[in-house]
Amino acid sequence: MRRRAAALAAALSLVLLAGCGSTAARPATGLAKVTDLTVAAVPAEGAAGLYIAQDDGLFAKAGLHVTIEPTENPAAVIPAMLHGSVQVLSGQYQTYIAVTAAGIADMRIIAAGYALGPHVQEIMIGPKSAIRSPAQLKGATIAVNALDSVTTDLLYTALQPYRISPSQVHVVAIGFPAMGAALAAHRVNAIYEVEPYVTEASEKFGDQDLDDIDSGPAQGFPVNGYGALASWVASNPEAAKAFVKAIDEGNLIASANLAAREHALQTSLHLSPNVVDVMAAGTYPTTLDPVQIQRAVSMMRQFGQLAHPFTAASICGV
């Protein structure tokens, strides 16, 4: 199996983006100046707290000017972070763990983002598929958003009860928004889809749920959070703390205010009201729990993405 570290090392060969500046305006929060931040985010339900913080002016209130850039592969953002053109990443915890363990970058997980809930991530099949049980996925081609990632780890975990090993399926990388079309075109046999695209694939293509990822050892699994380079956090401690405060407030709203969450996802992800009205939701933690993130470490060790023990607490916090 291809190792996560190898994929991340390859990503470092990408052309780095141009850097960002900052303005001299004085915010009301006590920061010496307004801080410009570029945040790269996987465009999915897991970033609802980020979108709410932007839409509701929580970043501006904290003295931050935030630009959100979409990405389908969090690992590919690391070169831009090293160059300084992206300061924060909303992505899978595995990314921060893998690049730190491999010595590619020294990362800090600064805020929690999202955890699984019932039916928010599903293995799905087309409406006319002959596959009727996960046990029939042996030998299948399955779409995931990124190879050697949390999606592959959770996929392999879901297949274990059916005695299907990682080597017995073929995974291909396709962005979440494009998975439904790939399945309809028979380019893959099944897709690992996340909300809101689970609902969208069901409504647009008639795709069907085959297996809910939020079960067994993966129940309530911590999927993604917000990471930054340790050097950036050390050089910008007040900006880092301001960002975390705004995200925690955004996550609280995402958890407690269904209308606000639906509005943020509808406008930021360009979804129809029919999708956001019925889509399943996970949870949005407002505190960073290294014990939960250690579950990601354990899964990475299980599937060969970490060669040595790693303590999640060592990279958590600002």
ZAZA-998271 format. One line per field, with one value per residue (C-alpha): residue in three letters; x, y negated, z. Coordinates in nm, 3 decimals, m for minus. Last residue first. Layout:
REM ZAZA-998271
residuo ALA / ...
east X / ...
north Y / ...
up Z / ...
REM end
This chain:
REM ZAZA-998271
residuo VAL / GLY / CYS / ILE / SER / ALA / ALA / THR / PHE / PRO / HIS / ALA / LEU / GLN / GLY / PHE / GLN / ARG / MET / MET / SER / VAL / ALA / ARG / GLN / ILE / GLN / VAL / PRO / ASP / LEU / THR / THR / PRO / TYR / THR / GLY / ALA / ALA / MET / VAL / ASP / VAL / VAL / ASN / PRO / SER / LEU / HIS / LEU / SER / THR / GLN / LEU / ALA / HIS / GLU / ARG / ALA / ALA / LEU / ASN / ALA / SER / ALA / ILE / LEU / ASN / GLY / GLU / ASP / ILE / ALA / LYS / VAL / PHE / ALA / LYS / ALA / ALA / GLU / PRO / ASN / SER / ALA / VAL / TRP / SER / ALA / LEU / ALA / GLY / TYR / GLY / ASN / VAL / PRO / PHE / GLY / GLN / ALA / PRO / GLY / SER / ASP / ILE / ASP / ASP / LEU / ASP / GLN / ASP / GLY / PHE / LYS / GLU / SER / ALA / GLU / THR / VAL / TYR / PRO / GLU / VAL / GLU / TYR / ILE / ALA / ASN / VAL / ARG / HIS / ALA / ALA / LEU / ALA / ALA / GLY / MET / ALA / PRO / PHE / GLY / ILE / ALA / VAL / VAL / HIS / VAL / GLN / SER / PRO / SER / ILE / ARG / TYR / PRO / GLN / LEU / ALA / THR / TYR / LEU / LEU / ASP / THR / THR / VAL / SER / ASP / LEU / ALA / ASN / VAL / ALA / ILE / THR / ALA / GLY / LYS / LEU / GLN / ALA / PRO / SER / ARG / ILE / ALA / SER / LYS / PRO / GLY / ILE / MET / ILE / GLU / GLN / VAL / HIS / PRO / GLY / LEU / ALA / TYR / GLY / ALA / ALA / ILE / ILE / ARG / MET / ASP / ALA / ILE / GLY / ALA / ALA / THR / VAL / ALA / ILE / TYR / THR / GLN / TYR / GLN / GLY / SER / LEU / VAL / GLN / VAL / SER / GLY / HIS / LEU / MET / ALA / PRO / ILE / VAL / ALA / ALA / PRO / ASN / GLU / THR / PRO / GLU / ILE / THR / VAL / HIS / LEU / GLY / ALA / LYS / ALA / PHE / LEU / GLY / ASP / ASP / GLN / ALA / ILE / TYR / LEU / GLY / ALA / ALA / GLY / GLU / ALA / PRO / VAL / ALA / ALA / VAL / THR / LEU / ASP / THR / VAL / LYS / ALA / LEU / GLY / THR / ALA / PRO / ARG / ALA / ALA / THR / SER / GLY / CYS / GLY / ALA / LEU / LEU / VAL / LEU / SER / LEU / ALA / ALA / ALA / LEU / ALA / ALA / ALA / ARG / ARG / ARG / MET
east m0.184 / m0.299 / m0.234 / 0.094 / 0.234 / m0.117 / m0.143 / 0.130 / 0.298 / 0.422 / 0.636 / 0.582 / 0.277 / 0.069 / 0.064 / m0.309 / m0.317 / m0.075 / m0.296 / m0.599 / m0.425 / m0.317 / m0.673 / m0.795 / m0.531 / m0.744 / m1.011 / m0.765 / m0.616 / m0.953 / m0.981 / m1.289 / m1.592 / m1.672 / m1.892 / m2.098 / m2.225 / m2.523 / m2.752 / m2.890 / m3.264 / m3.303 / m2.952 / m3.030 / m3.371 / m3.239 / m3.001 / m2.629 / m2.379 / m2.113 / m2.073 / m2.433 / m2.614 / m2.363 / m2.386 / m2.766 / m2.801 / m2.573 / m2.755 / m3.095 / m2.982 / m2.860 / m2.709 / m2.425 / m2.329 / m2.356 / m2.116 / m1.884 / m1.876 / m1.797 / m1.514 / m1.393 / m1.391 / m1.199 / m0.951 / m0.882 / m0.828 / m0.588 / m0.387 / m0.384 / m0.258 / 0.012 / 0.149 / 0.518 / 0.477 / 0.160 / 0.336 / 0.636 / 0.410 / 0.260 / m0.118 / m0.400 / m0.777 / m0.983 / m1.114 / m1.267 / m1.292 / m1.474 / m1.818 / m1.857 / m1.551 / m1.491 / m1.843 / m2.059 / m2.046 / m1.935 / m2.292 / m2.292 / m2.464 / m2.652 / m2.816 / m2.753 / m3.063 / m2.851 / m2.957 / m3.139 / m2.913 / m2.594 / m2.701 / m2.785 / m2.447 / m2.287 / m2.383 / m2.253 / m1.975 / m1.925 / m1.710 / m1.813 / m1.891 / m1.828 / m1.617 / m1.595 / m1.952 / m2.058 / m2.320 / m2.049 / m1.821 / m2.111 / m2.185 / m1.818 / m1.762 / m1.857 / m1.645 / m1.329 / m1.204 / m0.902 / m0.912 / m0.928 / m0.896 / m1.021 / m0.868 / m0.537 / m0.715 / m0.849 / m1.206 / m1.313 / m1.668 / m1.619 / m1.302 / m1.478 / m1.585 / m1.231 / m1.090 / m1.327 / m1.244 / m0.872 / m0.933 / m1.139 / m0.891 / m0.621 / m0.392 / m0.549 / m0.768 / m1.135 / m1.228 / m1.379 / m1.412 / m1.310 / m1.438 / m1.232 / m1.415 / m1.709 / m1.963 / m1.931 / m2.049 / m2.390 / m2.626 / m2.386 / m2.564 / m2.582 / m2.889 / m2.942 / m2.566 / m2.374 / m2.280 / m2.035 / m2.156 / m2.042 / m2.294 / m2.523 / m2.509 / m2.259 / m1.887 / m1.674 / m1.593 / m1.358 / m1.142 / m0.894 / m0.518 / m0.365 / 0.001 / 0.232 / 0.608 / 0.654 / 0.800 / 0.954 / 0.758 / 0.583 / 0.489 / 0.361 / 0.158 / 0.000 / m0.112 / m0.259 / m0.422 / m0.624 / m0.816 / m0.862 / m0.928 / m0.585 / m0.446 / m0.177 / m0.177 / 0.062 / 0.346 / 0.574 / 0.549 / 0.171 / 0.164 / 0.371 / 0.126 / m0.184 / m0.145 / m0.191 / m0.538 / m0.665 / m0.993 / m0.910 / m1.128 / m0.982 / m1.126 / m0.998 / m1.004 / m0.955 / m0.899 / m0.949 / m1.167 / m1.482 / m1.381 / m1.344 / m1.684 / m1.850 / m2.149 / m2.063 / m1.697 / m1.749 / m2.041 / m1.824 / m1.555 / m1.805 / m1.958 / m1.621 / m1.716 / m2.016 / m1.790 / m1.563 / m1.218 / m1.070 / m0.769 / m0.758 / m0.582 / m0.532 / m0.492 / m0.433 / m0.590 / m0.340 / m0.213 / m0.475 / m0.684 / m1.016 / m1.160 / m0.951 / m0.672 / m0.620 / m0.263 / m0.335 / m0.169 / 0.013 / m0.025 / 0.238 / 0.234 / 0.156 / 0.408 / 0.454 / 0.406 / 0.712 / 0.604 / 0.306 / 0.542 / 0.659 / 0.296 / 0.223 / 0.533 / 0.436 / 0.089 / 0.240 / 0.130 / 0.000
north m2.699 / m2.343 / m1.989 / m1.865 / m1.659 / m1.561 / m1.335 / m1.106 / m0.901 / m0.542 / m0.443 / m0.331 / m0.546 / m0.502 / m0.124 / m0.062 / 0.005 / m0.274 / m0.522 / m0.391 / m0.437 / m0.790 / m0.880 / m0.750 / m0.973 / m1.262 / m1.169 / m1.169 / m1.497 / m1.671 / m2.021 / m2.198 / m2.335 / m2.005 / m2.018 / m1.700 / m1.514 / m1.609 / m1.426 / m1.604 / m1.674 / m2.052 / m2.107 / m1.907 / m2.051 / m2.401 / m2.356 / m2.364 / m2.629 / m2.509 / m2.842 / m2.961 / m2.638 / m2.531 / m2.861 / m2.872 / m2.514 / m2.579 / m2.901 / m2.732 / m2.436 / m2.657 / m2.466 / m2.263 / m2.499 / m2.791 / m2.621 / m2.537 / m2.901 / m3.012 / m2.758 / m2.878 / m3.243 / m3.161 / m2.947 / m3.229 / m3.480 / m3.239 / m3.198 / m3.575 / m3.628 / m3.363 / m3.486 / m3.391 / m3.071 / m2.975 / m3.036 / m2.826 / m2.542 / m2.536 / m2.548 / m2.298 / m2.312 / m2.000 / m1.694 / m1.353 / m1.273 / m0.936 / m0.937 / m0.569 / m0.439 / m0.137 / m0.006 / m0.242 / m0.583 / m0.460 / m0.378 / m0.105 / m0.057 / m0.384 / m0.424 / m0.650 / m0.788 / m1.016 / m1.367 / m1.305 / m1.031 / m1.192 / m1.525 / m1.359 / m1.189 / m1.505 / m1.713 / m1.504 / m1.259 / m0.995 / m0.684 / m0.575 / m0.240 / m0.048 / m0.318 / m0.466 / m0.348 / m0.690 / m0.719 / m0.642 / m0.912 / m1.160 / m1.092 / m1.122 / m1.468 / m1.677 / m1.452 / m1.488 / m1.167 / m0.961 / m0.593 / m0.293 / 0.067 / 0.328 / 0.658 / 0.507 / 0.311 / 0.638 / 0.764 / 0.996 / 0.857 / 0.718 / 0.546 / 0.351 / 0.059 / 0.024 / 0.023 / m0.260 / m0.450 / m0.435 / m0.519 / m0.822 / m0.929 / m0.941 / m0.710 / m0.818 / m1.127 / m1.193 / m0.826 / m0.638 / m0.259 / m0.004 / 0.338 / 0.655 / 0.745 / 0.504 / 0.788 / 0.819 / 0.458 / 0.594 / 0.539 / 0.497 / 0.556 / 0.181 / 0.035 / m0.260 / m0.327 / m0.238 / m0.431 / m0.387 / m0.648 / m0.944 / m1.164 / m0.867 / m0.870 / m1.121 / m1.162 / m1.435 / m1.789 / m2.080 / m2.091 / m2.375 / m2.440 / m2.121 / m2.220 / m2.113 / m2.072 / m2.002 / m1.722 / m1.541 / m1.223 / m1.228 / m1.593 / m1.535 / m1.232 / m1.378 / m1.699 / m1.512 / m1.244 / m1.513 / m1.567 / m1.918 / m2.283 / m2.430 / m2.753 / m2.997 / m2.956 / m3.166 / m3.115 / m2.895 / m2.611 / m2.653 / m2.644 / m2.325 / m2.169 / m2.234 / m1.916 / m1.706 / m1.858 / m1.712 / m1.847 / m2.210 / m2.519 / m2.861 / m3.069 / m3.426 / m3.552 / m3.908 / m3.874 / m4.114 / m3.883 / m4.069 / m4.023 / m3.652 / m3.627 / m3.823 / m3.590 / m3.470 / m3.397 / m3.226 / m3.039 / m2.914 / m2.794 / m2.621 / m2.450 / m2.307 / m1.945 / m1.977 / m1.971 / m2.192 / m2.074 / m2.394 / m2.618 / m2.920 / m3.236 / m3.474 / m3.851 / m3.995 / m4.328 / m4.512 / m4.535 / m4.286 / m4.431 / m4.301 / m4.622 / m4.599 / m4.843 / m4.883 / m4.826 / m4.563 / m4.227 / m4.045 / m3.707 / m3.495 / m3.361 / m2.993 / m2.714 / m2.498 / m2.137 / m1.928 / m1.915 / m1.703 / m1.417 / m1.419 / m1.411 / m1.107 / m0.931 / m1.010 / m0.863 / m0.529 / m0.340 / 0.000
up 2.041 / 2.098 / 1.976 / 1.824 / 2.115 / 2.226 / 1.921 / 2.050 / 1.778 / 1.776 / 1.476 / 1.116 / 1.055 / 0.740 / 0.775 / 0.806 / 1.179 / 1.258 / 1.075 / 1.265 / 1.599 / 1.509 / 1.413 / 1.748 / 1.910 / 1.784 / 2.037 / 2.324 / 2.198 / 2.258 / 2.109 / 2.239 / 2.056 / 1.886 / 1.573 / 1.541 / 1.235 / 1.025 / 0.784 / 0.479 / 0.454 / 0.433 / 0.294 / m0.019 / m0.105 / m0.038 / m0.332 / m0.266 / m0.370 / m0.122 / 0.057 / 0.016 / 0.098 / 0.361 / 0.549 / 0.523 / 0.648 / 0.944 / 1.036 / 1.012 / 1.224 / 1.507 / 1.798 / 1.653 / 1.371 / 1.615 / 1.855 / 1.567 / 1.461 / 1.816 / 1.836 / 1.496 / 1.607 / 1.926 / 1.734 / 1.487 / 1.766 / 1.938 / 1.619 / 1.561 / 1.915 / 1.885 / 1.550 / 1.542 / 1.746 / 1.555 / 1.223 / 1.329 / 1.443 / 1.095 / 1.101 / 1.147 / 1.176 / 1.232 / 1.056 / 1.098 / 1.468 / 1.472 / 1.635 / 1.555 / 1.371 / 1.597 / 1.525 / 1.323 / 1.158 / 0.813 / 0.708 / 0.442 / 0.106 / 0.071 / m0.268 / m0.566 / m0.740 / m0.955 / m0.855 / m0.527 / m0.391 / m0.515 / m0.357 / m0.027 / m0.001 / m0.144 / 0.158 / 0.322 / 0.252 / m0.018 / m0.043 / m0.391 / m0.552 / m0.873 / m1.038 / m1.388 / m1.444 / m1.582 / m1.304 / m1.047 / m1.187 / m1.191 / m0.823 / m0.732 / m0.880 / m0.573 / m0.344 / m0.552 / m0.713 / m0.602 / m0.692 / m0.459 / m0.578 / m0.333 / m0.218 / m0.106 / 0.167 / 0.316 / 0.282 / 0.561 / 0.569 / 0.920 / 0.788 / 0.513 / 0.736 / 0.873 / 0.519 / 0.426 / 0.743 / 0.666 / 0.300 / 0.398 / 0.665 / 0.400 / 0.206 / m0.124 / m0.136 / m0.214 / m0.227 / m0.522 / m0.504 / m0.767 / m0.662 / m0.613 / m0.291 / m0.275 / m0.259 / 0.120 / 0.140 / 0.038 / m0.257 / m0.548 / m0.879 / m0.925 / m1.092 / m0.854 / m0.825 / m0.510 / m0.197 / 0.092 / 0.334 / 0.540 / 0.719 / 0.776 / 1.157 / 1.300 / 1.239 / 1.392 / 1.280 / 1.328 / 1.638 / 1.673 / 1.674 / 1.539 / 1.516 / 1.237 / 1.198 / 0.827 / 0.615 / 0.912 / 0.838 / 1.175 / 1.125 / 0.771 / 0.878 / 1.192 / 1.025 / 0.728 / 0.944 / 1.122 / 0.800 / 0.674 / 0.744 / 0.673 / 0.811 / 0.695 / 0.319 / 0.106 / 0.354 / 0.142 / 0.392 / 0.392 / 0.012 / 0.016 / 0.269 / 0.057 / m0.151 / 0.162 / 0.215 / m0.115 / m0.252 / m0.184 / m0.156 / m0.069 / 0.214 / 0.259 / 0.615 / 0.742 / 1.114 / 1.402 / 1.611 / 1.510 / 1.146 / 1.204 / 1.371 / 1.090 / 1.064 / 0.714 / 0.790 / 1.124 / 0.967 / 0.683 / 0.921 / 1.150 / 0.846 / 0.738 / 0.806 / 0.576 / 0.272 / 0.064 / 0.187 / 0.327 / 0.266 / 0.496 / 0.384 / 0.672 / 0.675 / 1.020 / 1.112 / 1.325 / 1.682 / 1.796 / 2.079 / 1.954 / 1.807 / 1.493 / 1.392 / 1.019 / 0.898 / 0.638 / 0.591 / 0.313 / 0.145 / m0.026 / m0.383 / m0.435 / m0.437 / m0.746 / m0.645 / m0.558 / m0.194 / m0.298 / m0.376 / m0.014 / 0.095 / m0.118 / 0.012 / 0.371 / 0.315 / 0.217 / m0.089 / 0.000
REM end
